[in-house]
Amino acid sequence: MRFTTLLTTSIPMTMAAAAAVLPRSAPPALSTSTAFKLIANVLSLNDPLAINGYELNRFVMNSDTCTNVLALSPPAEGSRFHATAAPSVWAPVTYDSDPASAYLTLPRGEGSSTVPAALPVEANCGAGGTTGIAVAPNADGVPVLTYGTGSGGWMACPASTLGTQVGGDDGAVLVAIRRGGQRLLDGCEEVEFKAVCYGEKEQEGGEVVECVVA
């Protein structure tokens, strides 16, 4: 009888232990390319800005199209990005019918130890860009846009939160950063940007990066 009791009580314990081991989603198929899109994956619990799946793009700040901020556009409307050997990541910018490189540049202001600077990431023509912005695998092995080392991450914020006006578009969502120990700014979302291979066109002279197969 004692054996039977032990046997029957061990069954639900075994089932509970098995249920605790949840299956993990399969990793995405990866390839390499010299051109890629950067797609938003919202990490916050909610997405009130409705930007999950949106693409990184540059939004023009003045008439010469050379002063730009990094922003989010609906699917299929984002910029094509490339990597350089620095490493840095840049988006093509067109003005006067000629393409010009626009390197991503992090804001100079760092904020306080707990509150990020309310400033957008820039993508200006002729700028040297911030060294260390690159595509690298996250903890799940998915290639994402990163900057430097240590903790921190990207934020998607309403333009008004960052004190920026983009062509009168009050609904624009821009990209900012928060460093280790800093909280999200009110109204912003924590987000990462997945590199997705842009197979339609390779970039001559661009660095080959790992990216998710579209």
Residue frames relative to the residue before (quaternion, step in Angstrom):
aa qw qx qy qz dx dy dz
M 1.0000 0.0000 0.0000 0.0000 0.00 0.00 0.00
R 0.6427 0.5239 -0.3332 0.4489 3.54 0.94 -0.81
F 0.6284 0.5375 -0.3321 0.4538 3.58 1.03 -0.82
T 0.6518 0.5229 -0.3094 0.4540 3.58 0.97 -0.93
T 0.6485 0.5239 -0.3185 0.4511 3.56 0.97 -0.85
L 0.6589 0.5040 -0.3066 0.4668 3.55 0.93 -0.88
L 0.6530 0.5304 -0.3137 0.4403 3.55 0.98 -0.85
T 0.7094 0.4627 -0.2769 0.4538 3.57 0.82 -0.97
T 0.6713 0.4824 -0.3166 0.4652 3.59 1.02 -0.64
S 0.6345 0.5410 -0.3431 0.4325 3.57 1.15 -0.48
I 0.5676 0.6266 -0.3837 0.3713 3.59 1.14 -0.52
P 0.7092 0.4275 -0.3025 0.4721 3.64 0.70 -0.89
M 0.5936 0.5590 -0.3723 0.4434 3.59 1.09 -0.58
T 0.6567 0.5062 -0.3039 0.4692 3.56 1.00 -0.88
M 0.6522 0.5131 -0.3110 0.4632 3.58 1.00 -0.84
A 0.6464 0.5183 -0.3224 0.4578 3.56 1.00 -0.80
A 0.6447 0.5182 -0.3197 0.4621 3.54 1.02 -0.83
A 0.6508 0.5131 -0.3159 0.4619 3.57 1.02 -0.80
A 0.6560 0.5209 -0.3149 0.4463 3.56 1.03 -0.83
A 0.6232 0.5626 -0.3384 0.4250 3.55 1.16 -0.59
V 0.6471 0.4792 -0.3139 0.5031 3.58 1.23 -0.42
L 0.0988 -0.8328 0.5443 0.0229 3.57 0.02 1.29
P 0.5007 -0.6551 0.4626 0.3258 3.59 -0.96 0.75
R 0.3336 -0.7309 0.5606 0.2005 3.58 -1.03 0.79
S 0.5365 -0.6228 0.4563 0.3406 3.54 -1.05 0.72
A 0.5489 -0.6266 0.4426 0.3319 3.53 -1.08 0.77
P 0.5066 -0.6417 0.4692 0.3338 3.61 -0.98 0.74
P 0.5433 -0.6292 0.4334 0.3481 3.61 -1.06 0.61
A 0.5586 -0.5778 0.4693 0.3659 3.54 -1.24 0.45
L 0.1801 -0.8063 0.5602 0.0612 3.56 -0.89 0.99
S 0.0224 -0.7548 0.6550 0.0288 3.52 -1.29 0.50
T 0.4043 -0.6775 0.5300 0.3108 3.59 -1.20 -0.44
S 0.0507 0.7857 -0.6139 0.0565 3.54 -1.19 0.58
T 0.4049 -0.6754 0.5463 0.2854 3.55 -1.29 0.27
A 0.7323 0.2877 -0.2078 0.5812 3.59 1.30 0.03
F 0.0828 0.8094 -0.5718 0.1051 3.57 -0.91 0.89
K 0.3754 -0.6558 0.5999 0.2629 3.51 -1.38 0.33
L 0.2644 -0.7378 0.5961 0.1744 3.58 -1.25 0.43
I 0.1203 -0.8404 0.5280 -0.0198 3.53 -0.34 1.38
A 0.4505 -0.7144 0.4748 0.2472 3.57 -0.86 1.01
N 0.0412 -0.7404 0.6707 0.0152 3.52 -1.08 0.92
V 0.2849 -0.7935 0.5153 0.1537 3.58 -0.28 1.27
L 0.2282 -0.7909 0.5595 0.0971 3.57 -0.83 1.06
S 0.5314 0.6081 -0.4110 0.4230 3.60 1.23 -0.30
L 0.6254 -0.5625 0.3857 0.3791 3.58 -1.21 0.51
N 0.7837 0.1920 -0.0998 0.5822 3.58 1.10 -0.68
D 0.2484 -0.7643 0.5813 0.1275 3.54 -1.29 0.46
P 0.0182 -0.8444 0.5354 0.0032 3.62 0.55 1.10
L 0.6425 0.5165 -0.3298 0.4601 3.60 1.17 -0.47
A 0.2972 -0.7980 0.4778 0.2158 3.59 1.33 -0.21
I 0.4339 0.7119 -0.4513 0.3181 3.58 0.87 0.96
N 0.3753 0.7134 -0.5162 0.2892 3.62 1.15 0.21
G 0.7894 0.2481 -0.2093 0.5210 3.58 -0.75 1.05
Y 0.4974 0.6332 -0.4401 0.3975 3.60 1.26 -0.01
E 0.3935 -0.7344 0.5146 0.2025 3.58 -1.24 0.46
L 0.5202 -0.6203 0.4845 0.3314 3.55 -1.12 0.69
N 0.0279 0.7816 -0.6180 0.0795 3.51 -1.05 0.88
R 0.3792 -0.6756 0.5536 0.3054 3.58 -1.22 0.09
F 0.1945 -0.7627 0.6077 0.1058 3.55 -1.00 0.88
V 0.4257 -0.7289 0.4866 0.2252 3.56 -0.78 1.09
M 0.2825 -0.7868 0.5335 0.1283 3.55 -0.96 0.94
N 0.8032 0.0635 -0.0567 0.5896 3.61 1.16 -0.39
S 0.7554 -0.4618 0.2467 0.3939 3.55 -1.31 0.22
D 0.6731 0.5078 -0.3276 0.4263 3.63 1.06 -0.49
T 0.3925 -0.7676 0.4244 0.2770 3.58 1.38 0.07
C 0.5810 0.5999 -0.3796 0.3981 3.59 1.16 0.30
T 0.6618 0.4009 -0.3084 0.5534 3.56 1.28 -0.04
N 0.0834 0.8372 -0.5203 0.1463 3.54 -0.30 1.29
V 0.2106 -0.7278 0.6298 0.1712 3.52 -1.31 0.38
L 0.4967 -0.6410 0.4964 0.3098 3.55 -1.21 0.55
A 0.0346 0.8181 -0.5640 0.1069 3.55 -0.69 1.13
L 0.4605 -0.6705 0.5134 0.2735 3.55 -1.35 -0.05
S 0.1002 -0.7817 0.6152 0.0213 3.53 -1.00 0.96
P 0.6409 -0.5268 0.3783 0.4106 3.60 -1.17 0.44
P 0.6982 -0.4670 0.3289 0.4317 3.60 -1.22 0.40
A 0.8222 0.2116 -0.2208 0.4801 3.54 -1.13 0.92
E 0.6785 0.4760 -0.3043 0.4695 3.62 1.23 0.08
G 0.5197 0.6637 -0.4045 0.3547 3.60 1.24 0.10
S 0.6324 -0.5324 0.4123 0.3829 3.54 -1.36 0.10
R 0.3971 -0.6278 0.5963 0.3042 3.51 -1.35 0.28
F 0.1903 -0.8078 0.5530 0.0740 3.57 -0.83 1.00
H 0.1436 -0.7587 0.6298 0.0843 3.52 -1.32 0.45
A 0.3149 -0.7288 0.5713 0.2082 3.56 -1.23 0.36
T 0.2406 -0.7417 0.6066 0.1549 3.53 -1.18 0.63
A 0.6651 -0.5500 0.3394 0.3742 3.55 -1.24 0.34
A 0.4271 0.7698 -0.4183 0.2236 3.62 1.23 -0.27
P 0.2705 0.6057 -0.0702 -0.7450 1.82 1.61 -1.92
S 0.0438 0.7382 -0.6730 -0.0104 3.51 -1.27 0.48
V 0.3142 -0.7424 0.5598 0.1918 3.55 -1.20 0.37
W 0.0064 -0.8240 0.5665 -0.0082 3.55 -0.85 0.85
A 0.3263 -0.7184 0.5846 0.1890 3.49 -1.29 0.55
P 0.4956 -0.6402 0.4772 0.3417 3.60 -1.03 0.61
V 0.0837 -0.7704 0.6311 0.0343 3.56 -0.98 0.88
T 0.1780 -0.8002 0.5666 0.0834 3.58 -0.86 0.91
Y 0.1641 0.7518 -0.6313 0.0963 3.56 -0.92 0.90
D 0.8146 0.0996 -0.1440 0.5530 3.56 -1.00 0.85
S 0.6417 -0.5761 0.2908 0.4145 3.56 1.08 0.86
D 0.6415 0.4875 -0.3416 0.4839 3.60 1.21 0.24
P 0.4244 -0.6960 0.5048 0.2840 3.60 -0.92 0.80
A 0.0228 -0.7809 0.6242 0.0062 3.56 -1.10 0.71
S 0.4744 -0.6760 0.4777 0.2997 3.56 -0.98 0.78
A 0.0937 -0.7751 0.6238 0.0375 3.55 -1.08 0.78
Y 0.1939 -0.8209 0.5293 0.0918 3.55 -0.11 1.27
L 0.4825 -0.6537 0.4977 0.3035 3.55 -1.05 0.77
T 0.0753 -0.8077 0.5844 -0.0197 3.55 -0.84 1.04
L 0.3507 -0.7371 0.5398 0.2057 3.57 -0.71 1.08
P 0.5692 -0.5961 0.4283 0.3704 3.61 -1.09 0.59
R 0.5185 -0.6592 0.4500 0.3067 3.56 -1.06 0.76
G 0.6448 0.5143 -0.3241 0.4633 3.57 1.04 -0.71
E 0.2318 -0.8009 0.5408 0.1115 3.58 -0.88 0.91
G 0.4661 -0.6724 0.4564 0.3498 3.60 1.22 -0.18
S 0.6389 -0.4891 0.3979 0.4407 3.56 -1.23 -0.49
S 0.7283 -0.4113 0.2957 0.4615 3.58 -1.25 -0.13
T 0.7876 0.2985 -0.1531 0.5168 3.60 1.14 -0.52
V 0.7557 0.3272 -0.1850 0.5364 3.61 1.18 -0.42
P 0.4051 -0.7286 0.4918 0.2512 3.63 -0.72 1.01
A 0.5628 -0.5498 0.4848 0.3822 3.53 -1.32 0.29
A 0.3576 -0.7332 0.5396 0.2083 3.58 -0.90 0.93
L 0.4093 0.6872 -0.4726 0.3700 3.54 0.61 1.24
P 0.4156 -0.7227 0.4888 0.2571 3.61 -0.97 0.76
V 0.5234 -0.5592 0.5291 0.3653 3.53 -1.35 0.30
E 0.2720 -0.7879 0.5371 0.1298 3.58 -0.95 0.89
A 0.0928 -0.7551 0.6447 0.0747 3.55 -1.34 0.35
N 0.1058 0.8489 -0.5011 0.1307 3.54 0.44 1.28
C 0.5604 -0.5996 0.4545 0.3462 3.56 -1.11 0.69
G 0.8454 0.2147 -0.1502 0.4655 3.54 -1.06 0.78
A 0.5233 0.6307 -0.4275 0.3817 3.59 1.21 -0.09
G 0.5402 -0.6572 0.4254 0.3087 3.55 -1.09 0.68
G 0.3965 -0.7307 0.4718 0.2938 3.56 1.18 -0.45
T 0.5092 -0.6292 0.4969 0.3128 3.53 -1.34 0.23
T 0.3887 -0.7208 0.5250 0.2317 3.57 -0.66 1.09
G 0.7264 0.4210 -0.3156 0.4422 3.55 -0.98 0.86
I 0.5381 0.5612 -0.4304 0.4586 3.57 1.23 -0.12
A 0.1718 0.7985 -0.5417 0.1988 3.55 -0.57 1.14
V 0.4479 -0.6201 0.5511 0.3334 3.54 -1.36 -0.05
A 0.1204 0.7831 -0.5943 0.1382 3.56 -0.76 1.09
P 0.5778 -0.6070 0.4059 0.3648 3.62 -1.11 0.54
N 0.3691 -0.6930 0.5671 0.2488 3.57 -1.12 0.70
A 0.7738 -0.3564 0.2327 0.4691 3.60 -1.26 -0.15
D 0.7021 0.4356 -0.2594 0.5000 3.59 1.19 -0.49
G 0.5736 -0.6206 0.3685 0.3873 3.58 1.26 0.14
V 0.5049 0.6346 -0.4309 0.3958 3.59 1.25 0.24
P 0.4113 -0.7154 0.4974 0.2676 3.65 -0.74 0.94
V 0.0409 0.8011 -0.5906 0.0873 3.57 -0.71 1.14
L 0.5828 -0.5642 0.4539 0.3688 3.54 -1.31 0.31
T 0.0177 -0.8040 0.5935 -0.0328 3.58 -0.79 1.04
Y 0.1346 -0.7625 0.6181 0.1357 3.54 -1.31 0.17
G 0.8569 0.0045 -0.0277 0.5148 3.55 -0.78 1.05
T 0.5454 -0.5832 0.4812 0.3617 3.52 -1.23 -0.60
G 0.6560 0.5160 -0.3747 0.4038 3.55 -1.28 0.16
S 0.6599 -0.5159 0.3735 0.3986 3.53 -1.33 0.04
G 0.3982 0.6682 -0.5558 0.2932 3.51 -1.31 0.24
G 0.0126 -0.8197 0.5725 0.0141 3.57 -1.17 -0.21
W 0.6342 -0.5357 0.4203 0.3664 3.49 -1.42 -0.10
M 0.1589 -0.7522 0.6299 0.1108 3.54 -1.26 0.56
A 0.2253 -0.7069 0.6484 0.1705 3.54 -1.22 0.63
C 0.0081 0.8330 -0.5459 0.0897 3.57 -0.59 1.19
P 0.5382 -0.5691 0.4933 0.3783 3.58 -1.14 0.52
A 0.5951 -0.5947 0.3992 0.3646 3.58 -1.01 0.78
S 0.6363 0.5469 -0.3343 0.4293 3.58 1.01 -0.76
T 0.6055 0.5583 -0.3531 0.4439 3.60 1.10 -0.65
L 0.7303 0.3916 -0.2162 0.5163 3.57 1.11 -0.71
G 0.4912 -0.6979 0.4114 0.3201 3.58 1.25 0.28
T 0.5538 0.6112 -0.3682 0.4292 3.55 1.18 0.62
Q 0.1622 -0.7677 0.6130 0.0925 3.56 -1.00 0.84
V 0.1308 -0.8053 0.5774 0.0296 3.54 -0.71 1.12
G 0.8307 -0.2289 0.1201 0.4931 3.55 -0.25 1.27
G 0.6663 -0.5127 0.3062 0.4465 3.57 1.07 0.63
D 0.5134 0.6383 -0.4205 0.3901 3.60 1.27 0.13
D 0.2138 -0.8140 0.5294 0.1068 3.57 -0.11 1.28
G 0.6784 0.5067 -0.2926 0.4443 3.58 1.20 -0.41
A 0.4049 0.7293 -0.4731 0.2833 3.61 1.25 0.03
V 0.2014 -0.7512 0.6187 0.1111 3.55 -1.12 0.80
L 0.1348 -0.8182 0.5587 0.0182 3.56 -0.61 1.20
V 0.4523 -0.6792 0.5175 0.2575 3.54 -1.34 0.28
A 0.0008 -0.7638 0.6450 -0.0236 3.54 -1.01 0.93
I 0.3575 -0.7237 0.5389 0.2409 3.58 -1.27 0.00
R 0.1200 -0.7342 0.6542 0.1364 3.51 -1.34 0.31
R 0.3372 -0.7555 0.5339 0.1747 3.53 -0.94 0.90
G 0.7454 -0.4134 0.2740 0.4455 3.56 -1.29 0.22
G 0.8030 0.2617 -0.2148 0.4905 3.57 -0.88 0.99
Q 0.6273 0.5312 -0.3433 0.4544 3.58 1.24 -0.20
R 0.4223 -0.6946 0.5285 0.2447 3.56 -1.08 0.78
L 0.6035 -0.5092 0.4473 0.4201 3.53 -1.33 0.06
L 0.4747 -0.6210 0.5324 0.3250 3.55 -1.14 0.59
D 0.5978 -0.5736 0.4157 0.3752 3.58 -1.10 0.67
G 0.8053 0.2603 -0.2137 0.4879 3.55 -0.92 0.97
C 0.6314 0.5291 -0.3282 0.4623 3.59 1.29 -0.11
E 0.2918 -0.7364 0.5837 0.1783 3.55 -1.30 0.34
E 0.4309 -0.6491 0.5546 0.2921 3.54 -1.18 0.61
V 0.0502 0.8160 -0.5656 0.1081 3.55 -0.78 1.02
E 0.1537 -0.7285 0.6511 0.1470 3.54 -1.30 0.43
F 0.3165 -0.7555 0.5497 0.1638 3.55 -1.23 0.46
K 0.2562 -0.7971 0.5387 0.0941 3.53 -0.41 1.33
A 0.3515 -0.7249 0.5553 0.2063 3.56 -0.92 0.95
V 0.0614 -0.7934 0.6054 -0.0142 3.57 -0.67 1.16
C 0.5110 -0.6781 0.4361 0.2982 3.57 -0.74 1.08
Y 0.2091 -0.7496 0.6176 0.1133 3.53 -1.00 0.91
G 0.1524 -0.8728 0.4605 0.0540 3.52 0.18 1.32
E 0.5413 0.6601 -0.4002 0.3332 3.57 1.21 -0.32
K 0.8164 0.0086 0.0329 0.5765 3.56 1.08 -0.65
E 0.2848 -0.7346 0.5912 0.1725 3.56 -0.87 0.96
Q 0.3914 -0.7103 0.5351 0.2366 3.56 -1.23 0.47
E 0.3880 -0.7277 0.5164 0.2307 3.58 -0.57 1.14
G 0.8196 0.1964 -0.1737 0.5094 3.55 -0.78 1.04
G 0.5290 0.6350 -0.4112 0.3845 3.59 1.25 -0.08
E 0.5176 -0.6233 0.4863 0.3272 3.55 -1.20 0.54
V 0.4455 -0.6647 0.5274 0.2856 3.56 -1.07 0.73
V 0.0240 -0.7942 0.6071 -0.0082 3.59 -0.81 1.00
E 0.5057 -0.6086 0.5097 0.3378 3.53 -1.27 0.44
C 0.0501 0.8022 -0.5896 0.0796 3.57 -0.94 0.89
V 0.5668 -0.5895 0.4608 0.3449 3.54 -1.29 0.41
V 0.4770 -0.6560 0.5026 0.2990 3.56 -0.99 0.85
A 0.4441 -0.7105 0.4816 0.2569 3.59 -0.77 1.04
